[in-house]
Amino acid sequence: MDGNSGLTERFEEHRSHLRAVSYRMLGSLAEAEDAVQEAWLRLDRSDVSEVENLGGWLTTVVSRVCLNMLRSRESRREDPMEAYPTDPAVDRAETVDPEQEALLADSVGLALLVVLDQLAPAERLTFVLHDLFAVPFDEIAPMIEKTPAATRQLASRARRRVKGAPLVPEADLTRQRRVVDAFLAATRGGNFDALVTLLHPDVVLRADKAVVPTAAPIFLRGAVTVATSAMAAMQRARATAPALVDGVVGLAMAPLGRLFLVLGFTIEDGLITEIDIMAEPERLGALELAALDV
């Protein structure tokens, strides 16, 4: 690289953009850094003397790298679980500053990352490039070997999944969001009293067996009991964000952008009457999740 300092400087001008694209594609800071590094290696091996738009060229390269990584991830999901006992993205978590990852997830929108992770690789690439970075469809189409018209349809389908379809009027959705936001803030801040005030005195909490290693699902009743349980998950709340869950406002917990569990709420007269915590893969797979404020 010492003999190619000019090319290095030109690449560094685009690094932050490439990192932003890669992170939204992959939802993992470690994997995003890998993709950006691969883009540099390909640049270093290429003759770009006639490339007029280096930023566009690099965006195409890093997008193709991310697409291959997404497809590899998809194939791992389809194989038996015992064949892949660990997730490389999680294995590499120790190489990334957790605080930096959390801040980046907050800036992008954790719920958006969760929903993007449910899209097929081509859908995710098309939505990210077009809707988030304004890349034209005729530039995206060759990356996924589709026509511009088919690429537009992919983006439209992805957009519908990302935005979802609320089952309640906008005013009710706003009231739900206010309560759920307050629940998350109280949990993150360790504010026990504030949490109790959000709960109905006879609130019920149910959690399936995948939430904690127990022989049977968890069942709790009463505001104080449920609030005490929520306080125990205060650290986990950092990786949690509001999302549309089957058309109503809930919470999605997603360390490193990968869905871990979902909290569904029943809210009556401004108080939470029921909390359903779901972590079993079958239940999570059956949920329709969408991002709020996209």
Buried (B, 14 or more C-beta within 10 A) or exposed (E): EEEEEEBBEBBEEBEEBBBBBBBBBBBBBBBBBBBBBBBBEBBEEEEBEEEEEBEEBBBBBBBBBBBEBBEEBEEEEEEEEEEEEEBBBEEBBEEBEBEEBBEBBEEBBBBBBBBBBBBBBBBBBBBBBBBBEEBEBEBBBEBBEBEBEBBBBBBEBBBEBBBBEBEEEEEBBEBBBEBBBBBBBBBBEEBBEBBBEBBBEEBBBBBBEBBEEEEEBBEBEBBEBBBBBBBEBBEBBBBBBBBBBBBBBBBBBBBBBBBBBBBBBBBEEEBBBBBBBBBBEEBBEEBBBBBBEB
